[in-house]
Amino acid sequence: MSESSSGENASSQETCQSNSSYCSTLSESHAPLSRNRAFHSHSDSGISSLLPSDSFKYLTWQGIEQHDIQGSQLRCPRVREGPPAEELLLQHEECTLPPQRRVPEKIKWKIWIQENWEECTNLNISFQDLGDPYQVENFKRILRRLIRVETLWLVDNSLVDLSAVRLPSCRILIMNKNHLTSFKQLPKIPQIQHLSLAENHIEKLTGLASLHCTPLESLVLKRNPCEFHQNYRKRVFSCLPNLKMLDGILKLPEDSSPTQTSIFSKVCTVS
């Protein structure tokens, strides 16, 4: 091994150890699998040479052996499920999934406890690459378990509709770079204070009134088509009277609806 490559490995290990105590555990569990697996090229990778992570393309973190990490200990866990082994064979891809067998209820319960989503209060599950329906359904299943999460990042997950999901304790929700087209597709967020929906496809402000009964103080709608509506800021603040900041700009006097002019102000007084 060359000095440059060994130096890169050493620096990456130091960075991994400084980020979290459990990162080394994952790297140890990855090592035996990567040594025994032959890499091959994928047409959807977009690169000529394979990355070491391609060996674990279809595995969630709890599918990797020799660790006891829980979901609440991960900063950005991989939560999507891989396709069935039969589908991989039809696609002529190397099957990286463990052999499928009947999973006893005891093991299912152990995995459920290990995920530990009910105890998460600050969670980042962005960039999950949800390209298939079974992955989206598994993602929504996890969202329904986030009963205590207060800060949630769901950036760039190709999400379309989360109206069937309820996040009762969420105060900060970041859903930038998804495929939302309406406020009606948002999850139920009764305690929301800061909501960011930048770079979605929301064209109309219809459904914005559903946030009227929430303590929402800050809203980000940058790079959505609705941003170009006439009187955009006035319309948003009229729907949300408690809103203090829109797109990073505090509420200005001109953002308020003009008050009705009294009829007495038009009467000319002659002395």
Disulfide bonds with the S-S distance in Angstrom:
Cys16-Cys23 2.05
